[in-house]
Amino acid sequence: MADDQQPSTPEAVTRLYLTLGRINRALRRDARDAPVGHGALSALATMSSGEPLRLGVLAEAEGVSAASMSRIISALERMGHVRRQPDPEDGRAFLIEPTESGRALVEAGRAARMQALGGRMASLTPDQRASLLQALPALEALVD
């Protein structure tokens, strides 16, 4: 089997997993001036990309329990970053959506993380940056 057809070794998979996690945590640290935590910012970003959502749907999308998401939404609501509205299909439920300040918070958080990533990328050698950019299609394929 040719080198480029070798299956990933467990060590390579572990290295990739650990590295992606460390990059994510480093970018969070670099952008720690955000007025809300990563979980709240992630929930706001998910809500900003579509129609108002039920809390359970948002919790599932974010990979957290409904109780955890309820606490996050309550805090965001107190800060004025989300609003609840009755679900027209089920009077017992409600839909949540970001307010303009919530959408602005997502944009500011994204800009801070992009600046942090850009700074880290600038510290790489030109060859390292080229290799990283060449790997993007493969990394993007892992998401799909």
N, C-alpha and C positions, 0 to 999 in steps of 0.2 A: 504494500500500500504506500503511495506517495506521501511525503511529509505533509502536504496540504490536505490530505484526505484522512489523516489520523484522527480518531475520535479524541475529544477532550479528555485529558487525564483528570482524575479526582483532584490532584494538586492544582492544576490550572483552573479548574472550576472553583476551588476554594479561594485561590488568589484573586480571581475576578470578583467573586462575591464579597470578599473582605475589602477589596479596593473600592468597589462601587459604594459600599456602606461608609467607608472612611471619607470618600470624596463628599458624599451627601452630608455627613456630620461636619466636615470642615467648612463647607459652604454655609451651613446653618450658623456655625460659630462666627464666621467672617461677617455675617449679616445679623448679628444678635441684637442690633438696636431696634428691631421690629417691636411694635407695641403689643403684639400678640404672639403666642407661641406657634411652633411649626404646625401642630395639629389644627389649630384654629385657622391659620393661614391656608393650609391645605383644604380644609372644608370650604372656606370662602372661595378658593380658586375653583373647586369642583362646582359649587353653586353658580359661579359667574359664567360658566360655560354653557348654560342652557336654561331651561324652564325652571320655575319653582319646584322644589322637591319635598317629598315627605321625609321626615327625620329618619325612618328606617332605611329608605333607599340611600340617603346620604351616608348613614352609618355603614351600610354594606359596601358602598363605593370606596369609603375611606378605610375599610378593614378594621373597624372598631365596634364595640357594643353600642346598642341604642342608648343605654344609660350614659356611657361616656360622651356620645354625641349630644345627648340632651344637655349635659353640663356645659359643653363647648358652646352650643347654640344659645343657652341662657346667658352665658357671659358675653357673647358677641351681641346679643340683643340689648343687654344692659348698656353696652358701649355704643349702641346705635349703628352697628355694622350689619345687622340682619333684621328682617321683619317677618312676622308670621301672619298668615292669612288663612281663613277657613278653607278646607278642601271642599270644592263644590261637589265632589263625588261622594264625600263621606263627612257628614257634619261633626263626627267625633274626632276627626283628624285635622291636621293643619299642614300647610305648605310653607316652606321657608325659602327666602331669597335674600341676596345681599342688597344693602342700600347703596347709594352712591359712595358713601364713605367706606363701605366694605369693599366695593370694587376698586376704589382708589388705594386702599390698603393692599390689595392683591397686586396691583401694578407697582406700588412702591417696594413691596417685598420681592417681587420678581426682579425689579431693576437692581436692588441691592445684591441679590444672588448672582445676577448676570455680571455685575461689576466685580464681585468676588471671584467668580469663575474666570473672567477675562484677565484679572490680575494674576491668578495662578497659571493660566495658560501663557501669559507673557513671560513668566519665569522659566518656561521650558526652552530647550534649544530649538532652532528651526526644524531640525530633523524630527524631534519629539512631537512638535506641533503638527507636522505633516503626517506622521504616523497616527496620531490621535484623530485627525480629521479623516484619514483614510479608513479608520475603523468605525466611523459613524454609521454607515449603512448597516454593518453587522450588529452594532449595538441597538440601532433602531429596530432591526428585525427581531431582537430578543423581546421587545415590547409587544409585538403583534402576535 
